[in-house]
Amino acid sequence: MTDPLPLAEIVPLEYGGKWLAWDDEGVKIVAAGDSVDEVKAAAEAAGVVAPILEKAPSANSGFVGRI
């Protein structure tokens, strides 16, 4: 049996609609901003070699589905 993946940080509402850079393990947000280029540069300046980049959904979007 394999160990479960670590729980990722919950994205705070103030990051809604922003680009996010996660650490190399995808566990902690290391940078956030309005453009992917600025976020990638900030993450690399913070020492993250291969940041995971994603766009957070807007703060007013809802989730429809089942977990």
TAMONOR-V752204 format. One record per residue. N is the residue number from 1. RES is the residue in one small letter. OMEGA is omega in radians with two decimals (* if undefined). NEAR is the number of other C-alpha atoms within 12 Angstrom. Layout:
n | res | omega | near
N | RES | OMEGA | NEAR
N | RES | OMEGA | NEAR
//
This chain:
n | res | omega | near
1 | m | -3.13 | 3
2 | t | 3.08 | 4
3 | d | 3.10 | 6
4 | p | 3.08 | 7
5 | l | 3.09 | 9
6 | p | 3.11 | 10
7 | l | 3.10 | 12
8 | a | 3.09 | 15
9 | e | 3.06 | 16
10 | i | -3.10 | 15
11 | v | 3.11 | 27
12 | p | -3.11 | 17
13 | l | -3.11 | 14
14 | e | 3.08 | 17
15 | y | -3.13 | 24
16 | g | 3.13 | 22
17 | g | -3.12 | 22
18 | k | 2.97 | 26
19 | w | -3.14 | 32
20 | l | 2.99 | 37
21 | a | 3.10 | 41
22 | w | 3.09 | 33
23 | d | -3.07 | 28
24 | d | -3.14 | 20
25 | e | -3.12 | 20
26 | g | -3.07 | 22
27 | v | -3.03 | 19
28 | k | 3.06 | 24
29 | i | -3.12 | 33
30 | v | 3.11 | 33
31 | a | 3.09 | 33
32 | a | 3.13 | 33
33 | g | -3.06 | 26
34 | d | 3.13 | 20
35 | s | -3.13 | 20
36 | v | -3.12 | 23
37 | d | -3.14 | 19
38 | e | -3.13 | 19
39 | v | 3.11 | 29
40 | k | 3.13 | 30
41 | a | 3.14 | 24
42 | a | 3.13 | 28
43 | a | 3.13 | 29
44 | e | 3.08 | 22
45 | a | 3.11 | 16
46 | a | 3.07 | 19
47 | g | 3.11 | 17
48 | v | -3.04 | 24
49 | v | -3.09 | 18
50 | a | -3.10 | 20
51 | p | 3.05 | 31
52 | i | -3.05 | 26
53 | l | 3.07 | 32
54 | e | 3.08 | 28
55 | k | 3.12 | 24
56 | a | 3.07 | 27
57 | p | 3.13 | 19
58 | s | -3.04 | 17
59 | a | -3.10 | 16
60 | n | 3.08 | 12
61 | s | -3.13 | 11
62 | g | 3.10 | 9
63 | f | 3.06 | 10
64 | v | -3.13 | 6
65 | g | -3.07 | 5
66 | r | 3.12 | 4
67 | i | * | 4
//
